[in-house]
Amino acid sequence: MGNWNAEFVVVDVLGTNEGAEPQVRDGSVPMIYADDLAAVRGDGVFETFMLRGGNVRNRERHATRFLNSSAMLDLPEPDLERWYRATDIAVADFEEKNGPGQEAALRWVYSRGRESTGQPTGWVTVAPVSEHVLHDRTHGVRVMTAERGFRIDLSERSPWALIGAKTLSYAANMAALRSAKKRGVDDVIFLSDEGLVLEGPTSTVVVAEVDPATGEKKLVTPPTHVGILKGTSQAALFKLAEQRGWTTEERVLRVEDLQAAAGVWLVSSVRVQARVTELDGVEMPRPELADEVEEMAWEAVTG
C-alpha cells in the first residue's frame, strides 16, 4: 500500500458549513464524529471507482447507482455536480502527491450523518490499488460457494432488506471473505436458499459459454431480480462484448452451470477481473477464450 499518510487523499464533500465548497482534509487526521451513523450503524451508501491515467472510469454508471442506493435508503438526493467537483479535487491532490497516471481506488461515501444533528455527511477518498488486487488479476482466485441466507423474493417480501442498494453494511460480506481465507481459498460466490448463484462479496459473477454446435460465444450473469447489486463493470463488459460479436444474457444460474462453463470470472471496478481457478475444491483450467474475455474486461473498465 505504500506510505498511507502520504498517499491517502480525503475530500470533505458536504462539510459542516452549508454551501461551503468541497475541500481536501488531512488524511492522517480523523474526520467523522463518533456519533456519525456511518460508523455507528453503517447507515449510508458508497461507490468505488477506478482511477487510471487521471480519469475516473465508468463515472456515470456509478453515479446512477449512487443515486438509486441513496433513494432506497431515503437519504437526501445527492447533488452529483458537487460530488463531481469533490472528485476532481481529490484526483488533482492525489496526483500532486503521487505523480500523474497512477492507478487507484476512488470511493464516494455518503452517510445519514451525525445522530445528534441529523445533517448528512459525505466524503471522497483516493488510495493506491493494493497488492492483493493486482495478484488476483494476474493469478485468479480460488473460490468457495456459500449460502447468503435468503430466498430470491426477499426484496419483494422485505423491501427494508435493501437488496440492490450499495450500502455501508458490509460486515457479513467481509465475514464471508475471512471465512474463505481460513479455509484456504481466496473468495466467495454467494448462493440463495434455492441454490441460485448470486454474486461475490465485492464482485459480479460472469460466466463464459461456447455453443459446441455453432461456436457462438456468450457471456452470462445472474439477473438482478435474484437479489443482487447491479454491476457497473459487468454492464460495461457486456456492452463491449456485444460490439465484438458476443451474445450476452442475464440468466438464473446454479453451481452446475458454473462447473460446466468455459470460464467463470469475478468482475469489479478496481480489481477489474479475477478468473475463478478453483470452485469448491475442483480445479477450473484456464480456457482458450480467457485472454479475450480478460482483455475485454480491462478495456471495458479502463478504456
Secondary structure, DSSP 8 states (H G I E B T S, - for coil): ---HHHH-EEEESS-SSTT---EEE-TTS--S-TTBHHHHT--EEEEEEEEETTEETTHHHHHHHHHHHHHHTT-----HHHHHHHHHHHHHHHHHHH-TT--EEEEEEEE--BTTT---EEEEEEEE--HHHHHHHHH-EEEEEEE-S--TTHHHH-GGG-TT--BS--HHHHHHHHHHHHTT-SEEEEE-TTSBB--BTTBEEEEEEE-TTT--EEEEE--GGGT----HHHHHHHHHHHHTT-EEEE---BHHHHHHSSEEEEEETTTEEEEEEEETTEE----TTHHHHHHHHHHHHH-
